[in-house]
Amino acid sequence: MLKKRFVALTSAAVLGLGLLAGCTSGKDKEASSSDSKKPVEISVWLTPQWKGVMDATEEGADFNSFFKYAGEKFSKQYKDREVKVNVEVVAGDQRDELLNVNLNGGTPPDIFFESTFAMGDYAHRGALVPLNDIVDEDAKKDIEQNFWDTVTFGKDIYFYPFSHMPGTLVYNADMFKAAGLESYIGEPTEIKTWTLEEYETILNKLKTDVPKDKYANAYPMGLYALNNQGDTWNLAYLRMFGSEFFDDESNIVLDDAKGEKAAAWLKKIYDAKLTNPGAESVSSNDVNAMFQNQQLGISFTNSVLYNNALADMNSGKAPKFDARLANIPSESGDPLTFTYVTGASVFNTGDDEKIKISKEFVKFFSSDPELVKASKNGVPVRTSVVEEFKSEKPLFEAYDKNAQYMFNFTGSVPGYGELRQVLYPELQALYTGEKTPAQAVKDYQKNGNSVLENAKANSVIFNQ
């Protein structure tokens, strides 16, 4: 990088001397012209998202198809320089290792397209540049504010939202009918909202009134605490009684009456056998499998898991039943929901021209009227895209309306990846009775804030 800048400065100096002398050779003119026309290459990395430009049925569809097409389209309309976009797909489990090696070597990618949940710590490390200057009013009007809140760290936007993967509950409507719970069933394309009182009624009826001959070894609701996987639903349950969870200084504030009440509620339904047994040694994958085998009336899901479950039913890989969606209830009556936002970030490579072009490319594919339609491969963040495809995919509209109830589950705090390791041991202690609800939330807050304190000390956002 330094070498390139040195060459550029040297060329400029030579040109300046030539002008002062009133003469420049034809060779110098040709070299200067050739250098300005040399393509600027920017790199785009992504984990596997969807195949094809718009659809996996396209001939030759692959995970790099969209960005190759978008790069070609961008290059044709970009006037300042000739641009070449190089696309590389990396495995999700290799993402952080590859990024850290390249960051340490001074060769990070220019752009990374991924879930912001997985990339937030890079903003705190100072590895990313803010994107405020490429977000215009049209984008802010078309994309719900809660999405922008999720991609904002400190005062700056670090990711441009493209699509998302909302998390909800899923329930077996056939099992509900068998238990006499018809009045609590929503429409097939609705995300049903229950009050907390209604939810407890549902759980108790599923326990007592589900026919044992039809649904052997079935439980009302799934709970798990084996590891950090699926922890976003556990974080939602702990917000059911109004806890803000994080304060304005990115500290955990769960150790109060609201947090204790939420933990006590989890312990209450667990002890009342309204959930599967042995939650302390059950994983989210186990619970998902139990639901697909009709051993649970209510479970967790997100848009990808839900579509995969329906596909498994239709292909005969799993028993077929009527699975519908619901929100996580709360004491206030307002539902709780969250999402995993997917979008692009731009790395601080130190090359101002490449950063400028990279940001313009991110804005281009994140707002181009044709390209944003590819967000239908997930769930679109843009209301305009939802409107266009809602007749084809009715749940898009339901998810879009639900966005007003979203909470930012990471709190955009530094060290969130490490923080994930702190919660599940406390839930295990809660379910086994080793700790009271009050002690579990107290210890989680203490241990979690210790993680956050260390992470904040190393965060460029907290130390500007």
N, C-alpha and C positions, 0 to 999 in steps of 0.2 A: 504494500500500500504506500509506504514512504517512498519507495523507489519510483512508483508511478507519479507521485506528486512532484518528486525531484525532477523527473524527466519533463513534466508539464511546465514547471517553473523555468527550467533551463531553456525550453523551446520558446517560452514567452520572452525571456531575456534576449535571446538571439534575435528574435523578430523585432524587438524594440530597438536594438542596436542598428539593425538593417534600415529601419524607418528613419532613424536619426541621420544615418549616412545618406539617405535619399535613394537607396538602391537595395533591392532584394532579389536574389537569384531565382530563376525559374524552379530550380530543384527545391529550394526552401519553401516556395509557394506550394509545390506539389506535395511535399511532406506534410505541411500544415493542413492542407485540404484533405489529404488521405487520413490523417489522424482524427480529424473531426468527423469523418464519415465511418470510422471504425465502429462496429456494433458494440453497444454497451450490453454486457451479459448480466442478467440478474437471475438468481436461483430461487426457486420455490420448493420448499419441502412440505410434505403433508403425510399424515398417517392415512391408511385406507379409509375413505369416506363412502363414496359411491362409484359405481362403474358407469362409464359413458359420459357424454357431455350432458345430456338431459335424462337419459334412460339406459338401463343395463341391457335393453334389447337391441341397442345399436350394434351394427357390425363392428367387430374389433374393440368393443367397449372394454375399458380398463380403468384402473383407479387414477391414472394420470390424464385421462382423456379431456376432462373439463379444463384443466389448467393449460394443457397444450393448445386447445382451441382458443381459450381466452387470451393466451399469450400471443398467438398469431393475429387475432382480431385487434388486440391492443397495439401491436407493432405496426399494423397497417394504418392506424389512425394517429399514431404519435408522431408529431412533427419535429420536435427539437433534436432528436437523435435517432439513429437506427437502433432498435432494441431487440435483443434475443432473450427469450424466457426459457430457462432450463428447469425442468420439472423432475423431482426425485421423490419417490414414495418410500417411506421408511416404516418399519414395523413399530407398532405402538410400544411394545416392550423394549425396544432399542432406542426410542426417542431421546430420553434424557441422557443416556450414555453417549450417543452420537453428538448431541448438542453440546454437552460439557467438554468433550474432546475437541470439538471444533471451536468452541469459545476460548478454551485455554490456548489453542493454537492460533487464535486470531483470524479464523476462517469460518465464522458462522454463516448460515444461509441468509439471504436478504429478506426472505419472507417465510413464515411458517403458518400453515393453515391447520387448525386443530381446535379442540375444545378448550375454551378459556380456563376451565376448571383445572386442566392439566398444565397450563402455561403461566399462571399468575405469578409464581415465584420468580420468573425471569424478568417481570416488570420490576419487582422489588430489588432484584440484583443489579438493575441498571442496564440490562442487556437489550432492552427494547426502547424504541423511541415513541413518544406520544403521537397520536393520530388526530388530535383536535382539529388541525387545519384542513383535513380532508373530509370532515363531517359537516355537511351543509344542512340548512333548515328543512329541505325536502326530505332528507333522510330521517331527521328527528321527528318529523310529522308522520312518516310512514312506519316507523319502528317504535313500538311502545317504550316509554321512559324506563320501565323496569329492566329492559334489555340493556339500555345504556348504563344503568346503575351497576349491572353485573360486570360490565367491561371497563368500568372506571376504577382507577387505583389512585388514591389521593384526589387530586383535582383534574387528572388527565385521563383521557380515553386511550387505552393501549391495544384494543382489539376492535375490528370492524365487524359487527354482528352480520352473519349470513343466514344461518339456520339454527334450529335448536332441537333439543330432545327433552320434552317435558316429562316430569315424574308425577305420577298419580297413584291411586289405588286401583285395583282391578277386582271384580267380584263375579262369582258364578251365579248368573241370573236363574239358571235352572234349579240350583240348590236353594236359592231364595224362594222360588215358587213352591218347592217341596216343603219348605218350612213355614209357609203361609205369610211370606213377606212381600207379596206382590206390590203392595202400595209403596214400597221403598225402592222399586226398580225404576231406573231412568230409561230414556229412549236409547236405542242402539248407537246413535251418534251424539249422545249427550254425556257430559262429565257431571254425574249426579252429585249434588251437595246435600249432605245430611247434617243436622245439628248433632252436637255431642250426645245429647239425650237420646236422639233417634239411633245414633250409632251403637250406644250401649244396649238399646232394645234389640237391635239387629243381632249383635253378638250373642246375647242371651237366648234369643229365639233359635239361632243357628245351633247353639249348644243343646237345647232341649227338644227341638221339634224337627230336626233333620232326620229323615227315615234311615235307621241304621242298616237296614237290609240293602238300601240303594247306595248309601254313602258310608261304607265301613271305614272306621278309623279316620273320620273326618273331624277337623277342628274349625272353629269359627274364623280365626285370624292367624296370620303368620308373624312370628317374631324371631329375630336372630341376633346373635352377638359374638359369633366365633372370631371374626376379624373385622378389618375396616371396610370390607366390600359392602356396598349398598348402604353405607352409613348416612347417606343423605336423608333417607326416610326416618332413621332414628333421630337425626337432627330436627326433622319436622315434628316428630312426636313430642320432643322436648320443648317445642314452641307452642304446643296446643293450648296452653293456659296463659298466653300473652307475653312470654319472655321475649325480650329484644335480642337476647343471646350475646350480641357484641355491642359495646358502647361506642361513642364517637372516637375514642382513642384506640380502637381495635383490641379491647380487653374483653374477655368472657365475663358476662354478668348473669350467669345462670343460678348462682347461689343466693336465691331469694325465694319468697313464697311462691312465685309463679313457676320457677324451675323445680322446686321441691314438689309442688303439686303435680307437675307433669311426670316426674319420676315415680311418684306415689301411684299415679294412675296406671302407668305401665306395670308396676308391681301388682297392683290390684287385679287387673285383668289376667295377668299371668297366674296368680295364685288361685283365681276363680276358674281356672282351666278354660278360659275363653280364647286361648291361643294354643299352638303346638307346645308340647313339653320340651324340656331340655334346651331352651333358647340359648343358653350360654355356650352350647357346643354345636349349634346349628348355624350354617352359613346362609347367605342370601341365595346362593345357587340351590341349596337344599330346599329352601322355602319356595323358590320358583318352580322347582320340579314337583313339589307336593301340590302346588296349585294346579299345574298342568295335569296331574293325576287325580284331580278332584278330591284331594284330601284336605283342602282348605276352602272356606267360603269366601274369604277376602285375603288378598295378598298385595304386594307392591308391584309396580310396573313402570316402564317408561315407554315412549312411542316406539322405540325399536324392539324392545322385549315384547310388547303387545302385538305388533305386526308379525314378529317371528312366531309367537304362540298361535296366532290365527293361521299362519302358513303351515305350521306343523299339524294343526287340526285338519286343515283341508287336504294335506298330503297323506294323512293317515299315520303320521309319526306319533301323534298324541291323541288321546280320547277327545271326541268332539263335543263341545257344549257351548252355551251362550255366555260369553265373557264380555262384560261391559265395564266402563270406567267410572270412577268416583273420586272426589276430592278428599284430602285428609281433613277431618273435621277439627273444629276448635271450640273452646268454651264461648267465645264471642259470637259464634255463628258464621263469621267470615271464614271461608275455607282457606286451607294452606296448600300452596303448590310451589314448585321450584322447577328449574330447568337447567340443562347443560347447553350453554351457548357455544356454537361453533363459528369461528371467524378467523381472520388473518391478523397477524402481528408482523411488525417490521423490526428487524434486528439492527442495532447500532454498530454497523460495520466500520465506521470512521470514514467512509467514502461518501461525501456529501451528495455527489451527483447520483450515485446508485441509490442512496436513501430517498432522494427526491423522486426518482423514477419508480422505485419500489412502492412508495406511498401512492403515487398516481395510478399505478397498476392495481393496487388494492382497492382504491376508490372506484376504478373502472369496472372491475368484475363484481364488486359489491353493490353497484348501482346501475349498471347497464341494463336497460329494459329486457333484453333477450337473456342475458346471462343470469340474472337474479331468479329466473324461472327454474333454474337447476336446484334451487333450495327446496323444491317439492320432493326431492329425494330424501330430505329430512322433514322437518316442519318449518315452513317459512317464518322468518321474523317480520317480514314486510306484510302489512295489512293488504296492500295492493295485490301481492301475489296470492295471499289467502283468498281474496275476492275472486281472482281469476280461476282458481282451482277448487273452490269449495264445493261445487256441484260434483266434481270428480272424486274429491276426498273430503267428505263432510266434517270429519273430525278436525280438519284444519281450522274451521270457524270456531269450534268449541274450544280448541287450544288457544286461539287468538283472544277470545272473550275472557278466558281464564287468566291471561297474562297479568291482569290488574291485581291478582291475588299472590303474585310471585314474591318470594323472599330470596335474597341473595345468600345462599347457604354457606358460601365461603367467607362472606363478610369482606372479601378482597383483602384479607389479612395476610401478612408475610408468614412464611413457614407453615402454610396450611397443610402441605403434604405430611409434615412431621406431626402436626396437630391431630391428624386422623388416627394416629397410633394411640392416642390418649383416651378416647371415648370408650371403646369396646371393653377394655378391662373393668371399667366402672359399671358398665351395664351387666357384665358377667357377675360381678360382686352383688349387684342389685338383685338379679334373678335367683342367685343361689342363697340369698339371705345373709351373705357375709357382711354386707353394709346396708344400712337404712337408706331410704331415698334421700334424706337430708345429707348424710355422710357421702353418698355417691356423687351428688352434684357439687358438694363442697370440695371434694378431692379432685373432681374433674376440672373445676374452675382453677384450683391452685396449680395443678400440674399443667393444665393447658396454658395458663397465663405465664408460667415459667418458660414454656416453649416460645410463646409470643414475645416475651421480653427479649430473649436472645435474638429472635428473628428480626425484631424491630431495630435492634442495635446495628444490624447489618443491612438494613433496607435503605436504599437511596431515597425512597419516597418519604420515609420517616425522618430522614436526615438531610433534607434539602436546605 
